[in-house]
Amino acid sequence: MEALTAPRGLIVELITPFKGGGEIDGKGLAALLARISSSVQGVFIASHRAGEGTTLSPNLRADLLKQTILALERDPVPIFVWVTQGSEDKTRETILAIGEAVRSHPYGADLFYVDTPLYYHSNRGLPDLYRELCPIAEGRFVLHNDPDLINGLATPFKRNNIRTSVLKELVGFNAISGMIFSGSLDRAHNYQRACRQRPDFRIYDGDETHFLDHPSRSGVVSMGANLAPAAWGRIVRSSLQASANGADYPDRLQQIWETGDSLRTMRNSYAAAPAPVIKDVLAEMGIIEPPAQTPENIEEVRIALRELMGRLG
């Protein structure tokens, strides 16, 4: 299997809009994708945070993918879909369901399977796991390292990060195209060194604040891009251009600082409950149906976010 290069830039971590009965709100999904697609280089669906992926069955994730494909049919961008479940068998079932969805709805852009292996498997034997999973996938894998997610499990594994030595071996798999990373700066540097044999291997920042402070060379996975896609698009382009050519132009740095300051404030506003808060604002704008539940003090948060969105254009 040839290596497939993942996109570089802004990957929006999409909220999952639901109807009152728990089905996917296809109309709202299409409206949201129409609003953001011109500003992003990829769409991440069914994530464990904004996408509420831990509540989505394999069939519901497959339906979400189908409707995302249909909504992006005219202007396709790469799709990332979280396939992780609580066990190897359930994860495999989800991968197969996603594959069936792709076969029945061919897509004009690349598809990446995002997997958080430590959610259901220890570091030991991970290369063997992917030797089994890669042949059954219809796309390429992007690993997901999130120690906070693993720490939140009822019975977490001994290690909450993929070991650097294990990652170095996994990078040798052409079917694995990158990683969404959350964690310490030291570990990020260790992972980058482990991936030197694959210049095309992407390591995305899974933490928006981390990217704003120390932009990676691959890009960022952003929940805030649901609300301010153009602003996030501008700051990611500016940050990656500065990283690529090494030029620290004062006007560019000023633009990055000012936009980044507003995006940090925005992120702090929804950080405690990203999916419900972001959904409430999008519903108030008439883009999706109102969510079933809203957090306390949502009106104050909503006003603050709308003010920030207006400031960011």
MODA-V954630 format. One record per pair of residues at least 6 apart in sequence whose ideal C-beta (glycine too) atoms are under 7 Angstrom apart, sorted by the first residue. I is the first residue (numbers start at 1). J is the second residue. D is the distance in Angstrom with one decimal. If there is no record, write none. Layout:
# MODA-V954630
i | j | d
I | J | D
I | J | D
This chain:
# MODA-V954630
i | j | d
1 | 174 | 5.1
1 | 175 | 5.0
2 | 174 | 6.1
3 | 174 | 4.2
3 | 177 | 6.9
3 | 200 | 6.1
4 | 110 | 6.1
4 | 140 | 4.6
4 | 177 | 5.5
5 | 177 | 6.8
5 | 200 | 4.7
6 | 112 | 6.2
6 | 142 | 6.3
6 | 177 | 4.4
6 | 178 | 4.5
6 | 202 | 4.4
7 | 41 | 4.1
7 | 42 | 4.9
7 | 78 | 5.1
8 | 41 | 6.7
8 | 202 | 6.6
8 | 218 | 5.6
8 | 219 | 5.5
8 | 240 | 6.8
9 | 41 | 3.5
9 | 219 | 4.5
9 | 236 | 5.6
9 | 240 | 6.6
10 | 39 | 6.8
10 | 40 | 4.8
10 | 41 | 5.6
10 | 219 | 6.0
10 | 220 | 6.4
10 | 222 | 6.3
10 | 225 | 6.1
10 | 232 | 5.6
10 | 233 | 5.5
10 | 236 | 4.3
11 | 40 | 6.7
11 | 41 | 6.6
11 | 42 | 4.1
11 | 44 | 5.3
11 | 80 | 6.4
11 | 204 | 6.2
11 | 219 | 6.2
11 | 220 | 7.0
11 | 221 | 4.7
12 | 36 | 5.6
12 | 40 | 4.8
12 | 43 | 5.7
12 | 44 | 6.6
12 | 222 | 6.0
12 | 225 | 4.0
12 | 226 | 6.4
12 | 229 | 6.6
13 | 44 | 4.8
13 | 47 | 5.0
13 | 49 | 6.5
13 | 50 | 4.6
13 | 51 | 6.7
13 | 221 | 5.2
13 | 222 | 6.2
13 | 223 | 4.7
14 | 43 | 5.7
14 | 44 | 6.3
14 | 45 | 5.2
14 | 50 | 6.5
14 | 51 | 6.1
14 | 226 | 6.5
15 | 50 | 4.9
15 | 51 | 6.6
15 | 226 | 5.5
15 | 275 | 5.6
15 | 278 | 5.3
15 | 279 | 5.5
16 | 46 | 6.6
16 | 51 | 4.9
16 | 52 | 5.3
16 | 64 | 6.3
17 | 25 | 3.8
17 | 28 | 3.8
17 | 29 | 5.3
17 | 32 | 6.7
17 | 288 | 4.0
17 | 289 | 6.5
18 | 24 | 6.6
18 | 25 | 5.6
19 | 25 | 4.9
19 | 289 | 6.1
24 | 63 | 5.6
24 | 64 | 5.4
24 | 67 | 5.6
25 | 288 | 5.8
25 | 289 | 5.2
26 | 67 | 4.7
28 | 287 | 6.2
28 | 288 | 3.3
28 | 289 | 5.6
29 | 67 | 5.6
29 | 68 | 6.7
29 | 71 | 5.9
30 | 71 | 4.0
31 | 287 | 4.9
32 | 282 | 6.6
32 | 287 | 5.6
32 | 288 | 6.3
33 | 43 | 7.0
33 | 68 | 6.9
33 | 71 | 4.6
33 | 72 | 6.0
35 | 229 | 6.7
35 | 287 | 6.7
36 | 225 | 6.3
36 | 226 | 6.9
36 | 229 | 4.0
37 | 72 | 6.4
37 | 75 | 5.8
37 | 77 | 5.9
39 | 229 | 3.9
39 | 230 | 5.2
39 | 232 | 6.9
39 | 233 | 3.6
40 | 77 | 6.3
40 | 225 | 6.3
40 | 229 | 6.3
40 | 233 | 6.7
41 | 77 | 6.6
41 | 219 | 6.8
42 | 77 | 5.9
42 | 78 | 4.3
42 | 80 | 5.8
43 | 68 | 6.7
43 | 77 | 6.0
43 | 79 | 5.4
43 | 80 | 6.9
44 | 80 | 4.1
44 | 114 | 6.8
44 | 221 | 5.8
45 | 51 | 5.7
45 | 64 | 5.6
45 | 65 | 6.6
45 | 68 | 5.6
45 | 79 | 6.6
45 | 81 | 5.2
46 | 53 | 4.1
46 | 56 | 5.5
46 | 61 | 4.9
46 | 64 | 5.8
46 | 81 | 5.5
46 | 82 | 4.5
47 | 53 | 5.4
47 | 82 | 5.1
48 | 54 | 5.4
48 | 82 | 6.4
48 | 149 | 6.1
49 | 223 | 6.5
49 | 274 | 5.6
50 | 223 | 4.5
50 | 226 | 6.8
50 | 274 | 5.1
50 | 275 | 5.3
50 | 278 | 6.5
51 | 82 | 6.6
52 | 275 | 5.4
53 | 82 | 4.5
56 | 64 | 6.9
58 | 93 | 5.0
58 | 94 | 4.2
58 | 97 | 4.1
59 | 97 | 6.1
61 | 81 | 6.7
61 | 94 | 6.0
61 | 97 | 6.8
61 | 98 | 6.7
62 | 97 | 4.3
62 | 98 | 5.7
62 | 100 | 6.7
62 | 101 | 4.1
65 | 81 | 5.5
65 | 98 | 6.0
65 | 101 | 4.9
66 | 101 | 5.1
66 | 105 | 5.1
68 | 79 | 6.0
69 | 105 | 4.8
69 | 107 | 4.9
70 | 105 | 6.9
76 | 107 | 6.2
76 | 108 | 4.2
76 | 109 | 3.7
77 | 109 | 5.7
78 | 109 | 5.1
78 | 110 | 4.5
78 | 112 | 6.5
79 | 109 | 6.9
79 | 111 | 5.3
80 | 112 | 4.6
80 | 114 | 5.1
80 | 142 | 6.2
81 | 98 | 6.0
81 | 113 | 6.4
81 | 114 | 6.5
82 | 114 | 4.7
83 | 91 | 6.1
83 | 94 | 4.6
83 | 95 | 5.2
83 | 98 | 6.1
83 | 113 | 4.9
83 | 114 | 6.7
83 | 115 | 5.6
84 | 91 | 5.8
84 | 115 | 5.3
84 | 116 | 4.5
84 | 119 | 5.0
84 | 120 | 6.9
85 | 91 | 4.6
85 | 94 | 5.5
85 | 120 | 6.8
86 | 120 | 5.8
87 | 120 | 5.3
88 | 120 | 6.0
88 | 121 | 6.5
91 | 115 | 7.0
91 | 120 | 6.1
92 | 133 | 6.9
95 | 113 | 6.4
95 | 133 | 6.5
95 | 136 | 6.0
95 | 137 | 5.6
96 | 136 | 6.5
98 | 113 | 6.9
98 | 138 | 6.9
99 | 137 | 6.7
99 | 138 | 4.0
102 | 111 | 6.2
102 | 138 | 4.6
110 | 139 | 7.0
111 | 138 | 6.7
111 | 139 | 3.6
112 | 139 | 5.5
112 | 140 | 5.5
112 | 141 | 7.0
112 | 142 | 4.7
112 | 177 | 6.3
113 | 137 | 5.4
113 | 139 | 5.3
113 | 141 | 5.0
114 | 142 | 4.9
114 | 144 | 5.3
114 | 180 | 6.5
115 | 141 | 5.8
115 | 143 | 6.4
115 | 144 | 6.3
116 | 144 | 4.1
116 | 146 | 6.3
116 | 149 | 6.4
117 | 126 | 5.7
117 | 129 | 6.6
117 | 143 | 6.9
118 | 150 | 5.0
118 | 157 | 5.7
118 | 160 | 6.6
118 | 162 | 6.6
119 | 149 | 6.8
119 | 150 | 6.7
121 | 129 | 5.8
122 | 157 | 4.7
122 | 158 | 6.9
123 | 159 | 5.5
123 | 162 | 6.5
123 | 163 | 4.8
123 | 166 | 5.1
126 | 166 | 5.3
126 | 170 | 6.7
127 | 169 | 5.1
127 | 170 | 6.2
130 | 141 | 6.9
130 | 170 | 6.4
130 | 173 | 5.9
130 | 176 | 6.7
134 | 141 | 6.8
134 | 173 | 6.3
134 | 175 | 4.0
137 | 175 | 7.0
140 | 175 | 5.4
140 | 176 | 6.9
140 | 177 | 4.5
141 | 175 | 5.9
141 | 176 | 4.7
141 | 177 | 6.8
142 | 177 | 5.8
142 | 178 | 4.8
142 | 179 | 6.4
142 | 180 | 6.3
143 | 162 | 6.7
143 | 170 | 6.8
143 | 176 | 6.4
143 | 179 | 4.3
144 | 180 | 4.8
145 | 161 | 5.9
145 | 162 | 5.2
145 | 179 | 6.1
145 | 181 | 5.2
145 | 182 | 6.6
145 | 183 | 6.2
146 | 182 | 4.7
146 | 206 | 6.3
147 | 160 | 4.0
147 | 161 | 5.4
147 | 182 | 6.9
147 | 183 | 5.6
148 | 182 | 6.8
150 | 156 | 5.1
150 | 157 | 6.8
150 | 160 | 4.0
151 | 160 | 5.5
161 | 183 | 6.0
161 | 187 | 6.2
164 | 190 | 4.8
164 | 191 | 6.5
164 | 194 | 5.1
167 | 191 | 5.9
167 | 194 | 5.0
168 | 194 | 4.2
170 | 176 | 5.6
171 | 194 | 6.5
171 | 195 | 5.1
171 | 197 | 6.2
171 | 198 | 5.0
171 | 201 | 5.8
177 | 201 | 7.0
177 | 202 | 6.6
178 | 201 | 5.7
178 | 202 | 3.3
178 | 203 | 6.4
178 | 204 | 6.6
178 | 218 | 6.9
179 | 191 | 7.0
179 | 203 | 5.1
180 | 204 | 4.9
180 | 206 | 4.5
180 | 221 | 5.3
181 | 188 | 6.0
181 | 191 | 6.4
181 | 203 | 5.4
181 | 204 | 6.7
181 | 205 | 6.6
181 | 206 | 5.6
182 | 206 | 4.0
182 | 207 | 5.0
185 | 214 | 6.6
191 | 203 | 6.1
192 | 203 | 6.3
195 | 201 | 4.5
195 | 203 | 6.7
202 | 218 | 4.1
203 | 216 | 6.0
203 | 218 | 5.3
204 | 216 | 6.7
204 | 218 | 5.1
204 | 219 | 5.3
204 | 220 | 6.2
204 | 221 | 5.2
205 | 211 | 3.9
205 | 216 | 4.9
205 | 220 | 4.5
205 | 221 | 6.9
206 | 221 | 5.2
208 | 220 | 6.3
208 | 222 | 5.4
208 | 224 | 6.0
208 | 267 | 5.2
209 | 264 | 6.3
209 | 267 | 6.2
211 | 220 | 3.9
212 | 260 | 4.5
212 | 263 | 6.4
212 | 264 | 6.0
215 | 239 | 3.8
215 | 240 | 6.9
215 | 243 | 5.9
217 | 243 | 5.3
219 | 236 | 6.0
219 | 240 | 6.8
220 | 236 | 6.1
222 | 232 | 5.3
223 | 274 | 5.0
223 | 278 | 6.6
224 | 232 | 6.1
224 | 263 | 6.0
224 | 266 | 5.4
224 | 267 | 5.6
225 | 232 | 4.3
226 | 278 | 5.0
226 | 282 | 6.7
227 | 266 | 6.8
227 | 278 | 6.1
227 | 281 | 6.1
227 | 305 | 6.5
227 | 309 | 5.9
228 | 263 | 6.9
228 | 266 | 6.6
228 | 309 | 5.7
228 | 312 | 4.8
230 | 313 | 6.4
231 | 259 | 5.7
231 | 263 | 6.5
231 | 312 | 3.9
231 | 313 | 6.6
232 | 263 | 6.8
234 | 259 | 6.3
235 | 256 | 5.9
235 | 259 | 4.7
235 | 260 | 6.0
235 | 263 | 6.7
238 | 252 | 5.6
238 | 255 | 6.0
238 | 256 | 5.2
239 | 256 | 6.2
242 | 248 | 6.5
242 | 252 | 6.1
259 | 312 | 6.9
262 | 308 | 5.6
262 | 311 | 5.8
262 | 312 | 5.5
265 | 308 | 6.1
266 | 305 | 6.4
266 | 308 | 4.8
269 | 301 | 5.5
269 | 304 | 5.5
269 | 305 | 5.4
270 | 277 | 4.0
270 | 278 | 5.7
273 | 295 | 4.8
276 | 291 | 5.8
276 | 293 | 6.2
276 | 294 | 5.9
276 | 295 | 5.2
277 | 295 | 6.1
277 | 301 | 5.9
279 | 288 | 6.5
279 | 291 | 4.2
280 | 291 | 6.2
280 | 294 | 5.1
280 | 298 | 5.4
280 | 302 | 6.0
281 | 302 | 5.7
281 | 305 | 5.3
281 | 306 | 6.8
282 | 288 | 4.9
283 | 289 | 6.4
283 | 290 | 4.3
283 | 291 | 6.4
284 | 302 | 6.2
